[in-house]
């Protein structure tokens, strides 16, 4: 995939990817971040919560947009300046999440792009929403 420069990107451009969240994802993420909250790690504990079972770390869900931003829109060589999100439904092991980005704004002066982010599960339910601010590469990278 080819990267896109600021000039190549139009408001409304979009890209997405999908991934099924696995037990391994949660265990590896817990090891990386040292977040061993029983909501993520202990099925017996988590079954007694309103979620009825273990849920993925929220930031795993937000992180699923990384291949979109880093490889598709804007793509290789871009810099992620900020990301935010709100969570609407839990993500559980076995859920397939579609992470989508749409260009909402272009800042001509700073050459920044604002992306609207949407995360949906296999039932097309919104599990999270957010925004990202990115700076595309100044030249095309293949």
N, C-alpha and C positions, 0 to 999 in steps of 0.2 A: 504494500500500500504506500502511496505517495503522501507526503505531508502537504498541508495547505498553508499558504501565506495569508496574512490578514486580508490582502486584496482579493484573494480567491474565494473567500468565505462570504456567504450571503446570509442575511437574516432569514430564518426559516430552515436553513440547512439542518439536517439531522443524521444521526447514526445511532446504532444500538448493538448490543451483544446480549447473549443469554448464558447462564451458568446454573447448574444444579448444585446447591449447597450440600456438602457432605460432612459426615462425622470427622473425617480427616481435616477438612477446612477449619472446623471449630477447634479441634485439638491443637493444630499447628498455630492458629491465630492466638489461642490462649498462651501457648509457649512463647510466641514472639512478644506478646504484650504483657505477659504475667497477669492477665485478667482471668482468674479462675473462679469467677462468680458462679455459685451453684445454679443460677438460672441457665447457664450455658453448659455446665459440666456434670451436674448431678440429676439424673432423670427422676429419682425418687423425690428429691426436694422439689424439682420443677413441676411435677405432677400435682402438687398441692397448691400451686399458684393459679391465678386466673387464666394463665396461658395453657394449663393442662399438660405441660411437658417442656422439655428444653427448647430454648430459642437461640438463634445465632446472635453473636455480638452485633449491635447495630452498625458498627463501623465496618464490619465485613460487607454488609449490604451496600453502604456508601462506596466502599472500595471497588465494587464490581464495575463502576464506571471507568476505572483506570485504563483498560484496554481501548475503550472508545476514545477517550481524550488523548492518550499517548500514541495511538496507532491509526486512528481514523479521523477524528474531528477535534482539534486541528491536525493531530498526528505527530509523527516523529519530530523531535526537536522543540516541541512546545514546552512551556513552563506553566505548571499549575500554580496559580497565585493564591487561590482560596477555594474552599468548598464548604458548603453548609447543607444541612438536611434536617428534615423532621420525619418521624416514624409514625406510620398509621396502622400497621398490622405487623404482628410478629412474623419472622422468617424462621422456619423450622427445617431440620435435616430432611432432605429430599425435595424441598421446594425448588422450583426452577424460576430464577429471577431474571427478568429482562430489564437491563439498565439502558436507558435511552437519554440522549442529549439533543437539545434543539437550540440553535443560535437565537437568542432573544434580543441581544443588543451588540452594537459595535462602537467602541470608543475610538474615534478617528485620531484624537490627539495622542493618546497613550498606546494605541494599537493593541488594545485589550478586547477580548471577546467574552461576553456574559452568556453562559449556557444555562438553560432550564433543564433540570434533571428529573426523570421520572423512573421509578422502579415498580414493576408489577410482577405478580406471581403467575403461576400456571393457570390460575382461575381468572386472570385479567384484573385482579384486585390490586389497588394501589397499596404498596407496602411502605413506600417512602417517597418523598419529593425533596428537591433541593435546588441549589444553584452552584455554579462553579465560575470562577474568573480565570481565564487563561490568556497567555501571550503566545501567539503562534510564532513559529520559526520565521526569521526574516528571508529565508531562501528555501526553495523546494528541496526536500531530502527524499531519496527513493529507498 
